[in-house]
Amino acid sequence: MGNWDRGTVLIWGACALLVLGLGGRWLLAQGGDAGSGGRSSSGNASTSPRSAGSPGSVSAGAGEEQAPTVIVVHVVGAVRHPGVFRLRAGVRVYEAVRAAGGSTRGADESAVDLAAKALDGSQILIPLKGQPSTPAASGGSGAGASGGPVSLSSAKAEDLDALDGIGPALAARIIEWRQAHGGFKSVGDLDQVSGIGPAKLAALRSHVVP
């Protein structure tokens, strides 16, 4: 090494400094990549709570009350098959009448709003021509609001039971006859109901209408 002159020493020193400089830049570059990876992982982790929260908003909406898809109506009066029917929500009165087999001969469909929506839990009365009727899809009592005569074709069992001489059993038979014959054409039809004789019919005439 003693044979090296000054110029050789300077060349080797410069090479060593160059190698050290390149090595330092490589180390700095590796450190920068590691930092970027850490920030990326941290950023991904921060988005996880928002993603996990999304299903929560959907389940909250699922808890809201849903509109009924099926309604139950009672179709009575001048129809072929009176009774209680389960229909899809939103049907019209004419569709409920069709479910009951359609109107019978002598039915007064003009007394009913066939285009109205059928309401859940309501009674739909199709009257005979000349017979008093209650509003379609009403479900109210067969008696007038002023406490007048009871309609034999629309009264509930409790309305009939409230009449003098009519108990629960006889009220049930009146409703059975009404459903089988499509309503009462006249008060005199009561004499066809088992348990109602001439005397009881005479007593009821001023308290009921067909």
C-alpha positions in Angstrom: 0.0 0.0 0.0 3.0 2.1 0.5 3.5 2.0 -3.3 0.1 3.8 -3.8 0.5 7.4 -4.8 -1.7 10.2 -3.7 -3.9 10.1 -6.8 -4.8 6.4 -6.3 -5.9 7.1 -2.8 -8.2 9.9 -3.8 -9.8 7.7 -6.5 -10.5 4.9 -4.1 -11.9 7.4 -1.5 -14.2 8.9 -4.1 -15.5 5.4 -5.0 -16.2 4.6 -1.3 -18.1 7.8 -0.9 -20.2 7.1 -4.0 -21.0 3.6 -2.7 -22.0 5.0 0.7 -24.2 7.6 -1.0 -26.0 5.1 -3.2 -26.5 2.7 -0.2 -28.0 5.5 1.9 -30.5 6.5 -0.9 -31.6 2.8 -1.2 -32.2 2.6 2.6 -34.2 5.8 2.5 -36.3 4.4 -0.4 -37.0 1.2 1.5 -38.1 3.2 4.5 -40.5 5.3 2.4 -42.2 2.2 0.9 -42.8 0.8 4.3 -44.3 4.0 5.5 -46.7 4.1 2.5 -47.8 0.5 3.2 -48.6 1.4 6.8 -50.6 4.4 5.8 -52.5 2.4 3.3 -53.4 -0.3 5.8 -54.5 2.3 8.3 -56.7 4.0 5.6 -58.3 0.7 4.8 -59.0 -0.1 8.5 -60.7 3.3 8.9 -63.2 2.5 6.2 -64.3 -0.7 7.9 -66.6 0.8 10.5 -68.5 2.7 7.7 -68.9 -0.5 5.7 -70.0 -2.4 8.7 -72.6 0.3 9.5 -74.3 0.0 6.2 -76.3 -3.2 7.0 -77.5 -1.5 10.2 -79.4 1.2 8.2 -81.1 -1.5 6.1 -82.2 -3.5 9.1 -83.6 -0.4 10.8 -85.8 0.2 7.7 -86.9 -3.4 7.8 -88.4 -2.9 11.2 -91.0 -0.4 9.9 -94.6 -1.6 9.9 -95.6 -3.1 6.6 -99.0 -2.5 5.0 -101.4 -5.4 5.1 -101.5 -7.5 2.0 -104.7 -9.4 2.8 -108.1 -8.1 4.0 -111.1 -9.9 5.4 -114.6 -8.8 4.4 -118.2 -10.0 5.1 -120.3 -10.0 1.9 -124.1 -10.3 2.6 -127.4 -9.7 1.1 -128.4 -10.5 -2.5 -125.3 -12.5 -3.5 -125.1 -16.2 -4.4 -122.7 -17.2 -1.7 -122.7 -14.8 1.2 -120.0 -15.2 3.8 -116.5 -14.1 5.0 -113.8 -13.8 2.4 -110.0 -13.2 2.5 -109.0 -11.0 -0.4 -105.9 -9.1 -1.5 -105.6 -5.6 -0.1 -106.8 -2.8 -2.4 -109.6 -4.8 -4.1 -112.8 -2.9 -5.0 -116.3 -3.7 -3.8 -117.3 -5.3 -7.1 -114.4 -7.8 -6.7 -115.6 -8.8 -3.3 -119.2 -9.3 -4.7 -117.6 -11.4 -7.5 -115.8 -13.5 -4.8 -119.3 -14.2 -3.2 -120.5 -15.6 -6.5 -122.0 -12.4 -7.9 -125.3 -10.7 -7.3 -128.6 -12.7 -7.4 -131.7 -11.8 -9.5 -133.4 -8.7 -8.1 -130.2 -7.3 -6.5 -130.0 -3.5 -6.5 -126.4 -2.9 -7.3 -127.0 0.8 -8.0 -127.5 1.2 -4.2 -123.8 0.3 -3.7 -120.7 2.0 -4.8 -119.1 -0.9 -6.5 -116.0 1.1 -7.4 -115.1 1.9 -3.8 -112.2 0.1 -2.1 -113.2 -2.7 0.2 -112.0 -2.1 3.8 -110.5 -4.7 6.1 -113.1 -5.9 8.7 -116.1 -4.4 6.9 -119.5 -5.8 5.9 -120.6 -5.3 2.3 -124.4 -5.4 1.8 -126.0 -5.9 -1.6 -129.7 -5.1 -1.1 -132.7 -6.2 -3.1 -134.5 -3.6 -5.1 -136.7 -1.5 -2.8 -134.9 -2.8 0.3 -133.2 -0.3 2.6 -129.4 -0.5 2.4 -126.4 0.6 4.5 -123.3 2.1 2.9 -121.1 -0.4 1.1 -118.0 -1.5 3.1 -119.4 0.1 6.2 -119.4 -2.6 8.9 -121.7 -0.6 11.1 -124.8 -1.8 12.9 -128.0 -2.7 11.1 -129.9 -0.3 13.3 -130.3 3.3 12.4 -128.2 5.9 14.1 -131.3 7.3 15.8 -132.2 3.9 17.3 -134.8 3.2 14.7 -136.0 -0.1 13.2 -133.4 -2.9 12.8 -132.5 -4.0 9.2 -133.0 -7.7 9.0 -130.6 -7.9 6.1 -127.7 -6.2 7.7 -128.1 -6.4 11.5 -125.5 -8.1 13.6 -126.4 -10.9 16.0 -126.2 -8.5 19.0 -128.6 -6.1 17.3 -131.2 -8.8 16.8 -130.6 -10.2 20.3 -131.5 -6.8 21.7 -135.1 -7.1 20.3 -137.8 -8.2 22.6 -138.4 -12.0 22.3 -135.2 -12.6 20.3 -132.4 -14.4 22.1 -129.0 -15.4 20.9 -130.1 -18.7 19.4 -133.0 -17.1 17.4 -130.7 -14.3 16.3 -128.3 -16.9 14.9 -131.1 -18.6 13.0 -132.3 -15.3 11.5 -128.7 -14.7 10.2 -128.5 -18.2 8.9 -131.8 -17.8 7.0 -130.6 -14.4 5.7 -127.3 -15.8 4.3 -129.1 -18.8 2.7 -131.7 -16.7 1.0 -129.8 -13.5 0.1 -131.6 -11.3 2.6 -135.2 -10.5 3.5 -137.6 -9.2 0.9 -140.2 -8.4 3.5 -140.7 -8.6 7.3 -143.1 -11.4 6.6 -140.2 -13.6 5.6 -139.5 -13.9 9.3 -142.3 -16.5 9.6 -140.0 -18.9 7.6 -137.4 -18.8 10.4 -137.7 -21.6 12.9 -138.9 -20.3 16.2 -140.9 -17.3 15.0 -144.7 -17.8 15.0 -147.5 -15.4 14.1 -147.6 -13.8 17.6 -143.9 -13.1 17.7 -143.9 -11.8 14.1 -146.7 -9.4 14.9 -144.7 -8.1 17.9 -141.6 -7.6 15.8 -143.2 -5.8 12.8 -142.9 -2.3 14.2 -139.2 -2.9 15.2 -137.7 -4.3 12.1 -137.4 -3.6 8.3 -136.4 -6.0 5.6 
